Amino acid sequence: MKIAKKLDEFGVDYIEGGNPGSNPKDVEFFEKVKDIEFTNAKLVAFGSTRRAGIKPDEDANLAALLRSETSVVAIFGKSWDFHVTDVIRTTLDENLNMIYDSIAYMKQNGKEVVFDAEHFFDGYKANPEYALKTLEVAAQAGADWLVLCDTNGGSFPSEIAQIVKVVVDRFSSIPIGIHCHNDGGMAVANSIMAVEQGVVQVQGTFNGYGERCGNANLCTIIPNLQLKRNFYCVPPQSIAGLTSVSRYISELANMAPNERDPYVGNCAFAHKGGMHVDAILKNPASFEHVPPESVGNERRILMSEVAGRSTILGKIQKVAPWVTKSSPEVQKIIDELKRLEHEGYQFEGAESSFELLVRRALGKDHKFFEVKDFRVLCEEPWQGDYSASAIIKVRVDGVEEVTAAEGDGPVNALDKALRKALEVFYPQLKKMRLTDYKVRVLDTSKATAAKVRVHIESTDGERVWGTVGVSTNIIEASWNALVDSIEYFLYNEMGM
Amino acid sequence: MKIAKKLDEFGVDYIEGGNPGSNPKDVEFFEKVKDIEFTNAKLVAFGSTRRAGIKPDEDANLAALLRSETSVVAIFGKSWDFHVTDVIRTTLDENLNMIYDSIAYMKQNGKEVVFDAEHFFDGYKANPEYALKTLEVAAQAGADWLVLCDTNGGSFPSEIAQIVKVVVDRFSSIPIGIHCHNDGGMAVANSIMAVEQGVVQVQGTFNGYGERCGNANLCTIIPNLQLKRNFYCVPPQSIAGLTSVSRYISELANMAPNERDPYVGNCAFAHKGGMHVDAILKNPASFEHVPPESVGNERRILMSEVAGRSTILGKIQKVAPWVTKSSPEVQKIIDELKRLEHEGYQFEGAESSFELLVRRALGKDHKFFEVKDFRVLCEEPWQGDYSASAIIKVRVDGVEEVTAAEGDGPVNALDKALRKALEVFYPQLKKMRLTDYKVRVLDTSKATAAKVRVHIESTDGERVWGTVGVSTNIIEASWNALVDSIEYFLYNEMGM
C-alpha cells in the first residue's frame, strides 16, 4: 500500500498490484487499496486467461479480477506454441479462444484491458504466424494494449528491435507495450530498443525487483528515456525525486540498495583517483553522463576532504539555523558526521539522532541521565515466559537506580529495564513508546560479526521521531538508538 | 595474482593487470606476476599517452609500461575534443601527436599495442571527424587494436551499433574492440551490439566490477555470445565453470555476490509460484533461457505459501525420492510448512532449512549433536576487544564438551562457541563458514518485542546453502539458522 501510494505520487501511469487469483495476500491488497485515492495512476489487477474448456464467467481467476474492482486489468496469455501444447496442454485453437473470450469478457465488464503476450519473443522466433495470431485475436476481442513479453529474459536487443517493428507496423491502431526480464542482463536496453521502434508502454519494476534476475529496472529506464530522449514518463518535476523513491522502496522491502545501480545507486556518481577527480572538478560532464542532481542523487568524491561541505551545512542549518559556513563548529560536525557515516550510520529517517549529534557538537546538550552499566543475559533452556533478562544501573542528579527486567529477547529486556529505571526520575516517559524497530545488517558477508544498523521510530502520541544506532553488537546498536530516542523526547518535553 | 591465474585457467585471451604509472600497488603486481606462467592469456599493462610537450622516452608513464615487461600494452588517449581542450588542456593537434608518438614508441619496443580511444562515443557525437582522426593516427602509428570506449557509460545500444559500423567499415584491416561502462544500465547490451557490428574484442570485468556503476559484466557477455551466438570467447569446456569463477572472484574481492546477476547469480534460475514451477517441472525451457548447468549454476525451486503442492512435492522428493503425491507424509509436511510460514518463517533462499524439516517429518533425521545449554552475556562497559561472551555445552555420542568464546556481539559469540565445541567432534567443520547474515524484523510495530527472522548463507568453498530461523529473541532466531546450517553441512559431508 505504501509503495503504491509513493508510485502514484511520483507520477507513474499504471500500477500493477498483484494477481488476485493466485493468493490471498493479493486479494487483501486489492480489498484494502480501495480506500486509497490515486491522483495519477490507474491501478491494474493481473491474471491469466480463462482455463481451457470452460466459459469465462465460470473461471475463478477472471472472477477474482472483477472482484478487485480496478479500472484496468492485465490479462496474460500464451503466445509461444510450445507453452500451449506442452505446459498448459491444450490445442492451439483453444488457446486463441481463451485469449479472445477472456478479453471480450473483461471488455463487457467495462475494463480497460492490457493483453500481456507471454513469451512473445520466444514464440515469435519459434512460430511467428502463431505468435502474431495471438495478438490479432486479442485485438479483435477489444484489447486496449498489446504488450510483448520477453518472459524468459534471454532475447537480444537487435532481435527485440526487429520483432517489435513487425508488430508495430502490423497493429498501427493499438498502442504496443514491452515487458522484459533481465536473464541476459539486457532488460533495460531491450525496453529502450522497443521504445525506439514505437512502443509506448514499458512494464518494469522499481529497482528491477522481480523473479530470477529481475524485471526491467524502471529507475534506469525512466531517466534514460526522459533525460536523454525527451520522452514524457513522469511529470518533469518528479525526476529529481527518483533516488529517494528508489531508496524508500528498498527500505520498505528490506532489501539493501544496490550501490552500483545506474542513476540512483550510492556509487553512481562516485569518483576516485587523481585524474578522474581532477577532470570532474574542471567539468563534471567529463566523467558524468548526467548531472547527479537531475535524479536527486549526489556526487561523491572519494578520498577528498572537500566532499559535500555545502550539503552538510544545509543539514546542520536545519537544526541550528544560526550556524554559517564559517562557524568554527561546522568542521567539527562535518568530521563527526563523516566518521559516523563511514561507520555505517545513516541519518535519513533518523533526523533526531542527527539533531542530537549537532547539539553535542555545539555544546547545547544536556545530560538527562547517565547509564553506569548494564548486563544482558540470554539462556537456553530458559524458564518462564521470557528468554532474556537485563540488569541496569542509571544515575540522575547524583541519585542511582538499579533495576532489572525480563523480555522477549535481549533488546526487549534492555529496553524495558532502561525505561523502568528512568521512569523513577521522569514519569512522563510513560507517554512515549516505540512504534517501529528495524535492523539492517551492513556488510552481510561478515556474517555474524557484521555491523548492524538499528532504526527506531518512537511516538508520544503526537509527534513521531526516528533515531539510529550502529554497532557490530545488535544490543549496543539498539541501545544507542534507544537512548537517543529517550533523550530526544526529554528535550522536547522540557522545551529545551 | 590469484584472480589473474584463475582467469588464465578459465581461458580469457587478455588480462589487463593495472596501470603501473599510477600507483605502487600496480607496479608491484607486474613485478610479482612475472613469476607466473600463463597458458592462455596475454598480460596487458595499461597507461595513458605521453604528456603534452615531451618526448615519449621522457615520459614516466610510458617508462613504467615498459618496465612491466608485458608483451601487450593498452594505451588510452583522448578522442573527445572537449576533453583535449578542457581537461588535459592542450591543442587538438598535440593530442594527435601524443597518440601517434606513444603508440609508435611502444611498437619500436616490440609491444603488441591496444589503443583505447577514451570517450570515443561521446567524442564521435560531438565531433565525428576528430574522433575518427584519433583512430587514424593510432592506426598509422601501428596500433594492433582500436578499442572504442563508452567511458561515461551513457550511450544507447542503437547509437553504439551505428557508430561502431562506421568505424568497422573504415578500418577494415585492424581488429576493433569495445569497452563499455554501465551508467545507463546497458553496458552488456552495448557490447553485444558492437560485436554484432563486427567488433572482436570485448573489454569488461568479471561480475562487472568497476568505477561508478561498473564495467561491462563479462560473466553475462561471455555466455550470451558463446551459448546463444556460437562465438568463441573461451574454450567450450570452460563455460560450465563460469559460476564458480564468478564466485571465486567475488570471494577474493570480499564483495557479496549479487544474487540476481544473470547466469551466475544465486537467483538466476530460481523459480517460485505454482504456475511457473509446474511449467519448469514439465519442461525447464518453459521458464529458463539456458540450462543452469551450462554455466555451472543450479535450478532452485523456492518455497512459499503460494507454491503449489507439486513444488512442495518436488522439494520433498529431492530428499526422499520414494515419497509420492499420495504419501501420507506429504500432508504432514505441508501442514508443518504452513504453521512455520504463519510464524514468520520463509524458506525462499533457505531451502536447506526446508530439507531438514522434511527429514525430520519423515523420521530420516540424524542427531549429530545435542546442545545441553548455552548462556550469552553482554555487558556495558566491557573490557577487552569483544563486547559479548557465550558459554555452551554440547553432547556428541555421550561425550560432553563445554567451551566458551567471545565475539562481536552476542550472536557472533554464540556462533564461535558453538563451532569451537563441535569442531572437537567434527573437524571438517573448519571448511565451512558463513557468507551472509540477514535480519528482518517482522511486525516492526511491536518494536523491540517484535519477531525477527534471521537468514544465514553458508559455504564450504564449493556449495552455498541458506537456512532460516525465527524468534522474538534474535539470539534464538540466529541460533536456529546456525544449527540448521551446520546440520545441513554434516549431512552432506557424511553423504547422508
HADDOCK unambig.tbl for C-alpha pairs under 7 A between the chains (distance, minus, plus):
assign (segid A and resid 23 and name CA) (segid B and resid 306 and name CA) 6.23 0.50 0.50
assign (segid A and resid 83 and name CA) (segid B and resid 286 and name CA) 6.73 0.50 0.50
assign (segid A and resid 87 and name CA) (segid B and resid 279 and name CA) 5.53 0.50 0.50
assign (segid A and resid 87 and name CA) (segid B and resid 282 and name CA) 6.52 0.50 0.50
assign (segid A and resid 152 and name CA) (segid B and resid 287 and name CA) 5.37 0.50 0.50
assign (segid A and resid 152 and name CA) (segid B and resid 288 and name CA) 5.76 0.50 0.50
assign (segid A and resid 152 and name CA) (segid B and resid 289 and name CA) 5.51 0.50 0.50
assign (segid A and resid 153 and name CA) (segid B and resid 289 and name CA) 6.83 0.50 0.50
assign (segid A and resid 154 and name CA) (segid B and resid 289 and name CA) 5.30 0.50 0.50
assign (segid A and resid 157 and name CA) (segid B and resid 189 and name CA) 6.78 0.50 0.50
assign (segid A and resid 183 and name CA) (segid B and resid 262 and name CA) 5.02 0.50 0.50
assign (segid A and resid 183 and name CA) (segid B and resid 263 and name CA) 6.98 0.50 0.50
assign (segid A and resid 184 and name CA) (segid B and resid 220 and name CA) 6.63 0.50 0.50
assign (segid A and resid 184 and name CA) (segid B and resid 224 and name CA) 6.64 0.50 0.50
assign (segid A and resid 184 and name CA) (segid B and resid 262 and name CA) 5.90 0.50 0.50
assign (segid A and resid 185 and name CA) (segid B and resid 188 and name CA) 6.51 0.50 0.50
assign (segid A and resid 185 and name CA) (segid B and resid 220 and name CA) 6.48 0.50 0.50
assign (segid A and resid 185 and name CA) (segid B and resid 262 and name CA) 5.76 0.50 0.50
assign (segid A and resid 186 and name CA) (segid B and resid 186 and name CA) 6.53 0.50 0.50
assign (segid A and resid 186 and name CA) (segid B and resid 188 and name CA) 6.52 0.50 0.50
assign (segid A and resid 186 and name CA) (segid B and resid 189 and name CA) 5.48 0.50 0.50
assign (segid A and resid 188 and name CA) (segid B and resid 185 and name CA) 6.51 0.50 0.50
assign (segid A and resid 188 and name CA) (segid B and resid 186 and name CA) 6.52 0.50 0.50
assign (segid A and resid 189 and name CA) (segid B and resid 157 and name CA) 6.79 0.50 0.50
assign (segid A and resid 189 and name CA) (segid B and resid 186 and name CA) 5.47 0.50 0.50
assign (segid A and resid 189 and name CA) (segid B and resid 189 and name CA) 6.20 0.50 0.50
assign (segid A and resid 212 and name CA) (segid B and resid 260 and name CA) 6.36 0.50 0.50
assign (segid A and resid 212 and name CA) (segid B and resid 267 and name CA) 4.97 0.50 0.50
assign (segid A and resid 212 and name CA) (segid B and resid 268 and name CA) 4.61 0.50 0.50
assign (segid A and resid 212 and name CA) (segid B and resid 269 and name CA) 5.79 0.50 0.50
assign (segid A and resid 212 and name CA) (segid B and resid 270 and name CA) 5.45 0.50 0.50
assign (segid A and resid 212 and name CA) (segid B and resid 271 and name CA) 6.95 0.50 0.50
assign (segid A and resid 213 and name CA) (segid B and resid 260 and name CA) 4.37 0.50 0.50
assign (segid A and resid 213 and name CA) (segid B and resid 261 and name CA) 5.92 0.50 0.50
assign (segid A and resid 213 and name CA) (segid B and resid 262 and name CA) 5.70 0.50 0.50
assign (segid A and resid 213 and name CA) (segid B and resid 267 and name CA) 6.47 0.50 0.50
assign (segid A and resid 213 and name CA) (segid B and resid 268 and name CA) 5.22 0.50 0.50
assign (segid A and resid 214 and name CA) (segid B and resid 260 and name CA) 6.71 0.50 0.50
assign (segid A and resid 220 and name CA) (segid B and resid 184 and name CA) 6.65 0.50 0.50
assign (segid A and resid 220 and name CA) (segid B and resid 185 and name CA) 6.50 0.50 0.50
assign (segid A and resid 224 and name CA) (segid B and resid 184 and name CA) 6.67 0.50 0.50
assign (segid A and resid 260 and name CA) (segid B and resid 212 and name CA) 6.33 0.50 0.50
assign (segid A and resid 260 and name CA) (segid B and resid 213 and name CA) 4.39 0.50 0.50
assign (segid A and resid 260 and name CA) (segid B and resid 214 and name CA) 6.75 0.50 0.50
assign (segid A and resid 261 and name CA) (segid B and resid 213 and name CA) 5.93 0.50 0.50
assign (segid A and resid 262 and name CA) (segid B and resid 183 and name CA) 5.05 0.50 0.50
assign (segid A and resid 262 and name CA) (segid B and resid 184 and name CA) 5.89 0.50 0.50
assign (segid A and resid 262 and name CA) (segid B and resid 185 and name CA) 5.78 0.50 0.50
assign (segid A and resid 262 and name CA) (segid B and resid 213 and name CA) 5.72 0.50 0.50
assign (segid A and resid 267 and name CA) (segid B and resid 212 and name CA) 4.99 0.50 0.50
assign (segid A and resid 267 and name CA) (segid B and resid 213 and name CA) 6.53 0.50 0.50
assign (segid A and resid 268 and name CA) (segid B and resid 212 and name CA) 4.63 0.50 0.50
assign (segid A and resid 268 and name CA) (segid B and resid 213 and name CA) 5.26 0.50 0.50
assign (segid A and resid 269 and name CA) (segid B and resid 212 and name CA) 5.86 0.50 0.50
assign (segid A and resid 270 and name CA) (segid B and resid 212 and name CA) 5.56 0.50 0.50
assign (segid A and resid 279 and name CA) (segid B and resid 87 and name CA) 5.62 0.50 0.50
assign (segid A and resid 282 and name CA) (segid B and resid 87 and name CA) 6.62 0.50 0.50
assign (segid A and resid 286 and name CA) (segid B and resid 83 and name CA) 6.80 0.50 0.50
assign (segid A and resid 287 and name CA) (segid B and resid 152 and name CA) 5.37 0.50 0.50
assign (segid A and resid 288 and name CA) (segid B and resid 152 and name CA) 5.81 0.50 0.50
assign (segid A and resid 289 and name CA) (segid B and resid 152 and name CA) 5.55 0.50 0.50
assign (segid A and resid 289 and name CA) (segid B and resid 153 and name CA) 6.84 0.50 0.50
assign (segid A and resid 289 and name CA) (segid B and resid 154 and name CA) 5.29 0.50 0.50
assign (segid A and resid 373 and name CA) (segid B and resid 380 and name CA) 5.21 0.50 0.50
assign (segid A and resid 373 and name CA) (segid B and resid 381 and name CA) 5.97 0.50 0.50
assign (segid A and resid 374 and name CA) (segid B and resid 379 and name CA) 5.78 0.50 0.50
assign (segid A and resid 374 and name CA) (segid B and resid 380 and name CA) 5.27 0.50 0.50
assign (segid A and resid 375 and name CA) (segid B and resid 378 and name CA) 5.63 0.50 0.50
assign (segid A and resid 375 and name CA) (segid B and resid 379 and name CA) 4.43 0.50 0.50
assign (segid A and resid 375 and name CA) (segid B and resid 380 and name CA) 6.44 0.50 0.50
assign (segid A and resid 376 and name CA) (segid B and resid 377 and name CA) 5.67 0.50 0.50
assign (segid A and resid 376 and name CA) (segid B and resid 378 and name CA) 5.13 0.50 0.50
assign (segid A and resid 376 and name CA) (segid B and resid 379 and name CA) 6.46 0.50 0.50
assign (segid A and resid 377 and name CA) (segid B and resid 376 and name CA) 5.66 0.50 0.50
assign (segid A and resid 377 and name CA) (segid B and resid 377 and name CA) 4.70 0.50 0.50
assign (segid A and resid 377 and name CA) (segid B and resid 378 and name CA) 6.64 0.50 0.50
assign (segid A and resid 378 and name CA) (segid B and resid 375 and name CA) 5.62 0.50 0.50
assign (segid A and resid 378 and name CA) (segid B and resid 376 and name CA) 5.14 0.50 0.50
assign (segid A and resid 378 and name CA) (segid B and resid 377 and name CA) 6.66 0.50 0.50
assign (segid A and resid 379 and name CA) (segid B and resid 374 and name CA) 5.77 0.50 0.50
assign (segid A and resid 379 and name CA) (segid B and resid 375 and name CA) 4.44 0.50 0.50
assign (segid A and resid 379 and name CA) (segid B and resid 376 and name CA) 6.47 0.50 0.50
assign (segid A and resid 380 and name CA) (segid B and resid 373 and name CA) 5.20 0.50 0.50
assign (segid A and resid 380 and name CA) (segid B and resid 374 and name CA) 5.26 0.50 0.50
assign (segid A and resid 380 and name CA) (segid B and resid 375 and name CA) 6.45 0.50 0.50
assign (segid A and resid 381 and name CA) (segid B and resid 373 and name CA) 5.98 0.50 0.50
assign (segid A and resid 408 and name CA) (segid B and resid 449 and name CA) 5.50 0.50 0.50
assign (segid A and resid 408 and name CA) (segid B and resid 472 and name CA) 5.61 0.50 0.50
assign (segid A and resid 408 and name CA) (segid B and resid 473 and name CA) 5.74 0.50 0.50
assign (segid A and resid 409 and name CA) (segid B and resid 472 and name CA) 5.96 0.50 0.50
assign (segid A and resid 409 and name CA) (segid B and resid 473 and name CA) 3.72 0.50 0.50
assign (segid A and resid 409 and name CA) (segid B and resid 474 and name CA) 6.35 0.50 0.50
assign (segid A and resid 410 and name CA) (segid B and resid 473 and name CA) 6.71 0.50 0.50
assign (segid A and resid 411 and name CA) (segid B and resid 448 and name CA) 6.01 0.50 0.50
assign (segid A and resid 412 and name CA) (segid B and resid 448 and name CA) 4.74 0.50 0.50
assign (segid A and resid 412 and name CA) (segid B and resid 449 and name CA) 5.40 0.50 0.50
assign (segid A and resid 434 and name CA) (segid B and resid 447 and name CA) 5.69 0.50 0.50
assign (segid A and resid 435 and name CA) (segid B and resid 445 and name CA) 4.80 0.50 0.50
assign (segid A and resid 435 and name CA) (segid B and resid 446 and name CA) 6.72 0.50 0.50
assign (segid A and resid 435 and name CA) (segid B and resid 447 and name CA) 5.79 0.50 0.50
assign (segid A and resid 436 and name CA) (segid B and resid 444 and name CA) 4.90 0.50 0.50
assign (segid A and resid 436 and name CA) (segid B and resid 445 and name CA) 4.62 0.50 0.50
assign (segid A and resid 436 and name CA) (segid B and resid 446 and name CA) 6.86 0.50 0.50
assign (segid A and resid 436 and name CA) (segid B and resid 447 and name CA) 4.97 0.50 0.50
assign (segid A and resid 437 and name CA) (segid B and resid 444 and name CA) 5.14 0.50 0.50
assign (segid A and resid 437 and name CA) (segid B and resid 445 and name CA) 6.88 0.50 0.50
assign (segid A and resid 437 and name CA) (segid B and resid 447 and name CA) 4.63 0.50 0.50
assign (segid A and resid 437 and name CA) (segid B and resid 448 and name CA) 6.28 0.50 0.50
assign (segid A and resid 438 and name CA) (segid B and resid 441 and name CA) 5.80 0.50 0.50
assign (segid A and resid 438 and name CA) (segid B and resid 444 and name CA) 6.50 0.50 0.50
assign (segid A and resid 439 and name CA) (segid B and resid 439 and name CA) 6.28 0.50 0.50
assign (segid A and resid 439 and name CA) (segid B and resid 440 and name CA) 6.36 0.50 0.50
assign (segid A and resid 439 and name CA) (segid B and resid 441 and name CA) 6.44 0.50 0.50
assign (segid A and resid 440 and name CA) (segid B and resid 439 and name CA) 6.41 0.50 0.50
assign (segid A and resid 441 and name CA) (segid B and resid 438 and name CA) 5.76 0.50 0.50
assign (segid A and resid 441 and name CA) (segid B and resid 439 and name CA) 6.44 0.50 0.50
assign (segid A and resid 444 and name CA) (segid B and resid 436 and name CA) 4.85 0.50 0.50
assign (segid A and resid 444 and name CA) (segid B and resid 437 and name CA) 5.21 0.50 0.50
assign (segid A and resid 444 and name CA) (segid B and resid 438 and name CA) 6.54 0.50 0.50
assign (segid A and resid 445 and name CA) (segid B and resid 256 and name CA) 5.76 0.50 0.50
assign (segid A and resid 445 and name CA) (segid B and resid 435 and name CA) 4.76 0.50 0.50
assign (segid A and resid 445 and name CA) (segid B and resid 436 and name CA) 4.58 0.50 0.50
assign (segid A and resid 445 and name CA) (segid B and resid 437 and name CA) 6.94 0.50 0.50
assign (segid A and resid 446 and name CA) (segid B and resid 435 and name CA) 6.59 0.50 0.50
assign (segid A and resid 446 and name CA) (segid B and resid 436 and name CA) 6.74 0.50 0.50
assign (segid A and resid 447 and name CA) (segid B and resid 434 and name CA) 5.61 0.50 0.50
assign (segid A and resid 447 and name CA) (segid B and resid 435 and name CA) 5.66 0.50 0.50
assign (segid A and resid 447 and name CA) (segid B and resid 436 and name CA) 4.84 0.50 0.50
assign (segid A and resid 447 and name CA) (segid B and resid 437 and name CA) 4.59 0.50 0.50
assign (segid A and resid 448 and name CA) (segid B and resid 411 and name CA) 6.07 0.50 0.50
assign (segid A and resid 448 and name CA) (segid B and resid 412 and name CA) 4.78 0.50 0.50
assign (segid A and resid 448 and name CA) (segid B and resid 437 and name CA) 6.15 0.50 0.50
assign (segid A and resid 449 and name CA) (segid B and resid 408 and name CA) 5.53 0.50 0.50
assign (segid A and resid 449 and name CA) (segid B and resid 412 and name CA) 5.42 0.50 0.50
assign (segid A and resid 472 and name CA) (segid B and resid 408 and name CA) 5.61 0.50 0.50
assign (segid A and resid 472 and name CA) (segid B and resid 409 and name CA) 5.95 0.50 0.50
assign (segid A and resid 473 and name CA) (segid B and resid 408 and name CA) 5.75 0.50 0.50
assign (segid A and resid 473 and name CA) (segid B and resid 409 and name CA) 3.71 0.50 0.50
assign (segid A and resid 473 and name CA) (segid B and resid 410 and name CA) 6.71 0.50 0.50
assign (segid A and resid 474 and name CA) (segid B and resid 409 and name CA) 6.37 0.50 0.50
